[in-house]
Amino acid sequence: MPDDATGPELVPADRFGPPEDDMDRLWTPHRMVYIGGQDKPADSSVAQCPFCRIPGGDDADGLVVARGAECYVVLNLYPYNSAHLMVLPYRHVSDYPDLTPSETTELATLTQTAMQVVRQVYAPAGFNLGMNQGEVAGAGIAAHLHQHVVPRWLGDANFLPVVGRTKSLPELLADTRARLAAAWPAA
Protein backbone atom coordinates (compact mmCIF):
# COMPACT_ATOMS: atom_id res chain seq x y z
CA MET A 1 0.00 0.00 0.00
CA PRO A 2 1.17 3.59 -0.56
CA ASP A 3 2.44 5.70 2.32
CA ASP A 4 -0.38 8.24 1.93
CA ALA A 5 -4.14 7.68 1.80
CA THR A 6 -4.56 8.33 -1.94
CA GLY A 7 -5.69 4.82 -2.80
CA PRO A 8 -4.35 1.43 -3.71
CA GLU A 9 -0.88 0.99 -5.08
CA LEU A 10 -0.72 0.75 -8.86
CA VAL A 11 1.20 -2.36 -9.83
CA PRO A 12 2.49 -2.88 -13.38
CA ALA A 13 0.69 -5.66 -15.24
CA ASP A 14 3.94 -7.47 -15.96
CA ARG A 15 4.19 -8.33 -12.23
CA PHE A 16 1.12 -10.59 -12.52
CA GLY A 17 0.60 -13.88 -14.25
CA PRO A 18 2.92 -16.74 -15.08
CA PRO A 19 6.63 -16.44 -15.72
CA GLU A 20 7.83 -15.25 -19.11
CA ASP A 21 6.68 -17.34 -22.05
CA ASP A 22 5.75 -16.71 -25.67
CA MET A 23 2.05 -16.09 -25.07
CA ASP A 24 0.18 -12.81 -24.91
CA ARG A 25 -2.72 -12.68 -22.45
CA LEU A 26 -5.98 -10.85 -22.68
CA TRP A 27 -7.49 -10.45 -19.23
CA THR A 28 -11.30 -10.38 -19.21
CA PRO A 29 -12.43 -9.79 -15.62
CA HIS A 30 -15.95 -8.87 -16.77
CA ARG A 31 -16.55 -12.59 -17.48
CA MET A 32 -16.22 -13.46 -13.75
CA VAL A 33 -19.93 -12.75 -13.13
CA TYR A 34 -20.85 -15.34 -15.74
CA ILE A 35 -18.16 -17.79 -14.61
CA GLY A 36 -19.25 -17.27 -11.01
CA GLY A 37 -22.67 -18.59 -11.80
CA GLN A 38 -25.01 -15.62 -11.91
CA ASP A 39 -28.41 -16.87 -13.12
CA LYS A 40 -27.18 -20.48 -13.32
CA PRO A 41 -29.52 -23.23 -12.11
CA ALA A 42 -29.00 -24.43 -8.54
CA ASP A 43 -28.66 -28.02 -9.75
CA SER A 44 -28.87 -30.06 -12.96
CA SER A 45 -32.49 -31.12 -12.57
CA VAL A 46 -35.26 -30.50 -15.11
CA ALA A 47 -37.02 -28.30 -12.54
CA GLN A 48 -34.02 -25.93 -12.35
CA CYS A 49 -33.22 -25.94 -16.08
CA PRO A 50 -34.06 -22.69 -17.89
CA PHE A 51 -33.84 -24.49 -21.25
CA CYS A 52 -36.63 -26.82 -20.11
CA ARG A 53 -38.79 -23.89 -18.87
CA ILE A 54 -38.38 -21.62 -21.93
CA PRO A 55 -40.51 -23.69 -24.37
CA GLY A 56 -43.49 -23.59 -21.97
CA GLY A 57 -43.67 -19.80 -22.09
CA ASP A 58 -44.23 -17.03 -24.60
CA ASP A 59 -41.77 -17.03 -27.51
CA ALA A 60 -41.03 -13.31 -27.23
CA ASP A 61 -40.45 -13.47 -23.45
CA GLY A 62 -38.26 -16.57 -23.79
CA LEU A 63 -36.40 -15.16 -26.83
CA VAL A 64 -37.47 -18.20 -28.87
CA VAL A 65 -36.84 -17.63 -32.58
CA ALA A 66 -38.20 -20.89 -34.01
CA ARG A 67 -39.62 -24.23 -32.92
CA GLY A 68 -39.26 -27.65 -34.47
CA ALA A 69 -40.83 -30.96 -33.48
CA GLU A 70 -37.96 -32.02 -31.17
CA CYS A 71 -35.66 -28.96 -30.99
CA TYR A 72 -35.97 -25.20 -30.82
CA VAL A 73 -33.88 -22.08 -31.51
CA VAL A 74 -33.39 -19.34 -28.91
CA LEU A 75 -31.27 -16.19 -28.61
CA ASN A 76 -28.45 -16.41 -26.10
CA LEU A 77 -29.19 -14.24 -23.06
CA TYR A 78 -25.43 -13.63 -22.69
CA PRO A 79 -24.47 -13.19 -26.37
CA TYR A 80 -20.95 -12.99 -27.71
CA ASN A 81 -22.33 -11.06 -30.70
CA SER A 82 -25.67 -9.83 -31.98
CA ALA A 83 -27.86 -12.68 -33.25
CA HIS A 84 -25.98 -15.29 -31.18
CA LEU A 85 -28.40 -18.22 -31.30
CA MET A 86 -28.57 -21.58 -29.58
CA VAL A 87 -30.22 -24.69 -31.00
CA LEU A 88 -31.28 -27.27 -28.44
CA PRO A 89 -33.55 -30.25 -27.91
CA TYR A 90 -36.71 -29.90 -25.85
CA ARG A 91 -35.64 -33.05 -24.02
CA HIS A 92 -33.36 -32.54 -21.02
CA VAL A 93 -30.21 -34.29 -22.24
CA SER A 94 -26.61 -33.24 -21.64
CA ASP A 95 -24.43 -35.39 -23.87
CA TYR A 96 -24.43 -35.23 -27.67
CA PRO A 97 -24.28 -39.03 -28.14
CA ASP A 98 -27.48 -39.31 -26.06
CA LEU A 99 -29.56 -37.50 -28.68
CA THR A 100 -31.90 -39.69 -30.67
CA PRO A 101 -31.23 -39.91 -34.42
CA SER A 102 -34.23 -37.68 -35.14
CA GLU A 103 -33.12 -35.10 -32.54
CA THR A 104 -29.63 -35.09 -34.09
CA THR A 105 -31.08 -34.54 -37.55
CA GLU A 106 -33.39 -31.74 -36.45
CA LEU A 107 -30.64 -30.05 -34.43
CA ALA A 108 -28.41 -30.06 -37.52
CA THR A 109 -31.20 -28.86 -39.82
CA LEU A 110 -32.18 -26.03 -37.46
CA THR A 111 -28.50 -25.03 -37.18
CA GLN A 112 -28.29 -24.80 -40.99
CA THR A 113 -31.49 -22.76 -41.13
CA ALA A 114 -30.24 -20.51 -38.32
CA MET A 115 -27.11 -19.75 -40.35
CA GLN A 116 -29.17 -19.03 -43.47
CA VAL A 117 -31.56 -16.71 -41.62
CA VAL A 118 -28.78 -14.83 -39.81
CA ARG A 119 -26.94 -14.40 -43.13
CA GLN A 120 -30.11 -13.01 -44.71
CA VAL A 121 -30.90 -10.61 -41.85
CA TYR A 122 -27.45 -9.54 -40.60
CA ALA A 123 -24.93 -10.48 -43.35
CA PRO A 124 -22.11 -11.76 -41.10
CA ALA A 125 -18.72 -12.60 -42.62
CA GLY A 126 -18.64 -16.02 -40.92
CA PHE A 127 -19.81 -18.12 -37.97
CA ASN A 128 -18.55 -19.99 -34.95
CA LEU A 129 -20.54 -23.16 -34.32
CA GLY A 130 -20.06 -25.36 -31.30
CA MET A 131 -21.14 -27.28 -28.26
CA ASN A 132 -19.36 -27.06 -24.94
CA GLN A 133 -19.81 -30.52 -23.43
CA GLY A 134 -19.45 -30.33 -19.65
CA GLU A 135 -18.62 -27.50 -17.26
CA VAL A 136 -14.88 -28.01 -17.73
CA ALA A 137 -15.37 -27.40 -21.47
CA GLY A 138 -17.12 -24.10 -20.82
CA ALA A 139 -20.79 -25.09 -20.80
CA GLY A 140 -22.68 -22.49 -18.78
CA ILE A 141 -25.58 -24.91 -18.39
CA ALA A 142 -23.98 -28.32 -18.81
CA ALA A 143 -27.10 -30.32 -17.98
CA HIS A 144 -28.93 -29.35 -21.19
CA LEU A 145 -27.11 -29.70 -24.51
CA HIS A 146 -27.10 -26.61 -26.73
CA GLN A 147 -25.42 -25.81 -30.06
CA HIS A 148 -24.10 -22.24 -30.35
CA VAL A 149 -24.49 -20.36 -33.63
CA VAL A 150 -22.38 -17.21 -33.30
CA PRO A 151 -22.25 -14.81 -36.27
CA ARG A 152 -18.94 -13.06 -36.80
CA TRP A 153 -17.99 -9.86 -38.60
CA LEU A 154 -14.57 -8.55 -39.50
CA GLY A 155 -13.40 -6.42 -36.59
CA ASP A 156 -16.14 -7.58 -34.20
CA ALA A 157 -13.61 -8.18 -31.41
CA ASN A 158 -12.81 -4.87 -29.75
CA PHE A 159 -11.57 -3.35 -26.53
CA LEU A 160 -14.93 -2.42 -24.97
CA PRO A 161 -15.55 -5.63 -23.00
CA VAL A 162 -12.06 -5.59 -21.56
CA VAL A 163 -11.46 -1.91 -20.89
CA GLY A 164 -14.95 -0.51 -20.58
CA ARG A 165 -16.58 -3.60 -19.06
CA THR A 166 -19.22 -3.13 -21.76
CA LYS A 167 -20.36 -5.40 -24.58
CA SER A 168 -21.41 -3.42 -27.61
CA LEU A 169 -24.59 -4.90 -29.05
CA PRO A 170 -26.30 -2.59 -31.54
CA GLU A 171 -29.79 -3.98 -31.04
CA LEU A 172 -32.02 -5.06 -28.16
CA LEU A 173 -32.46 -8.84 -27.80
CA ALA A 174 -36.24 -8.50 -28.28
CA ASP A 175 -35.72 -6.67 -31.58
CA THR A 176 -33.16 -9.23 -32.75
CA ARG A 177 -35.57 -12.06 -31.89
CA ALA A 178 -38.41 -10.39 -33.76
CA ARG A 179 -36.29 -9.85 -36.89
CA LEU A 180 -34.97 -13.41 -36.95
CA ALA A 181 -38.38 -14.96 -36.18
CA ALA A 182 -39.99 -12.93 -38.99
CA ALA A 183 -37.33 -14.12 -41.45
CA TRP A 184 -37.52 -17.78 -40.36
CA PRO A 185 -39.03 -19.96 -43.13
CA ALA A 186 -42.46 -21.44 -42.45
CA ALA A 187 -42.39 -25.13 -41.58
N, C-alpha and C positions, 0 to 999 in steps of 0.2 A: 504494500500500500504506500501511497505517497506520504511525505512528511506533513503536508498541509491537508485541509479538509476539502479539496477541490473535486474529489471524485476518485474513482478507481484508477489504478495504474494502467496506462496503455502499454500493452505488450506486443512487440512485433509478431506478425503471423508466422514467421519462420521459426519461432520458438515452440510452436505447437506441432503435433503430428508425429509421424514416424521419422526415423533417421533418413538422411539423404538417400534418394533413389531416383529413378528416371521418370517418375510419374508426377504429373500435375494433379492438383486436387481442387475440386470445386465444392466448397462447403455450402450446404443448403439447410440451415437451421430451421427454416420455416416448415420443413417437412416433419419436424418432431411432433407436432400436434397430431398429424395423421398416423405416424409411426407409434405414438403413444396410445393410440386407440380411441380417440374421440369419435363418438357415434358408432363404434364397433359393437356387435352383439356381445352380450354377457357370456354366452356359451355357444356351442355349435348346433344347438337344437333348431328344429323347424320353427318353433314358437318364437325364437329370438332372431331368426333370419330375415333381414329386410328384403332379400330377393324372393322369399316365399310370400311375404306380405304384399309387395308391390302389385302383383297381378290381380289381387282382390279389390283394389281401389280404382279410383278414377285415373285414366291414362294421363291426363294433363298434370294432376297432382303427383303422380308417381314417375313422371318424365318418360312414360312408355311411348316409344315411337311407332312400333309395329308389333303385332301378335301373330304367331303361327299356331299350329295345332299342338306342338310339344315344346316350343321355345318362343322367346320374345326378345325384343330389342329395346333397350333403355339407355338414356343419356347417363353418363357417369356424373355423380354428384360432386366428385372431386376431380374435374377434368384436367388432363395435361394440356389439351388444346380445345378450341371450340369444336363442337360436333364430335367429341370423344364418346363413342358408343360402346355398349357392352351387349353381347348376344349370349343368352343363357337359357338353360332348360327350366321349365316350370318345376320339374321334379327336383327335390333337394338331394343333390348328388355332388360329391366333391372331386372325384377323380375321373379324368377323361376316359380311361378304359371302361369305366362303369356306365357310360352312356349306352343306351340301346342303339342298334343300327339306325333306326328311324330318327332318334334324337340327334345322332351324329350327322346324318344327312341334312336334317333341317337346320342344325346349327351352322353347318357349312354353307348351305343355300342362303340363309339369312345374313351371314357374314358377307357373301358375295353381293347380295342386294344392298346391304348397308354401304359397301364401298361404292357401288354404282350411284346410289342416291346422294351420298356425300359429295362425290365428284360432280354430279349434276348441280347441286345446290351451292357448294362452297369452292369447287375447283382447286382442291389441294394438289400439291406436286407429288405426293406419295403418301404412304400409310405405314404405320407400325401395327402389326397384328400379333396377338399373343395371349397365352394363358399362363398365369403364375400359379403353379400347382404346389400348394402348401405355404404356410406362413414363412418358412425359411426362404422360399423363392420369391417372396414379395406379395403374396396374395393378402389383400386387406381383409377379405372375408373368405377364408380358405374352405369353409364348410359347404359353399355353394359355387360350383364351377361357373366361370364366366370368361368369355372370349372378348378381349379388348380390340376395338377398331379405332385407332388413333390417326386422324388425318394430320399430315405434316406439310408445311410450306417452307420454302427457302427462307432462312433467317427467322424462323419462329422461335428459336431459342434466344433468349435475351437476358439482360442483367436484372430485370425487375424482380423476379422471385427471390433472387439472392440478396441484392442490395436493398431493394425497397420493400421486401417481404410482401410483394403484391404480384398476383398472377393477372396478366392482361388478357382478358377475354372480351372481345368487342360486342358481345351480344348476351342478353339474359338467357339462362337455360330454358325458360318457358318459351321464349321466342324461337330459340334453336329447335326445340322439340316440335313446335307448331310447323316450322318450315320443313323439317325432315318428314314429319308425319304426312303433311300435305303432298309431298313429292313421292311418297312411298307407293309403289304400284299396287293396284287392287289385287286381292288374292283370287 
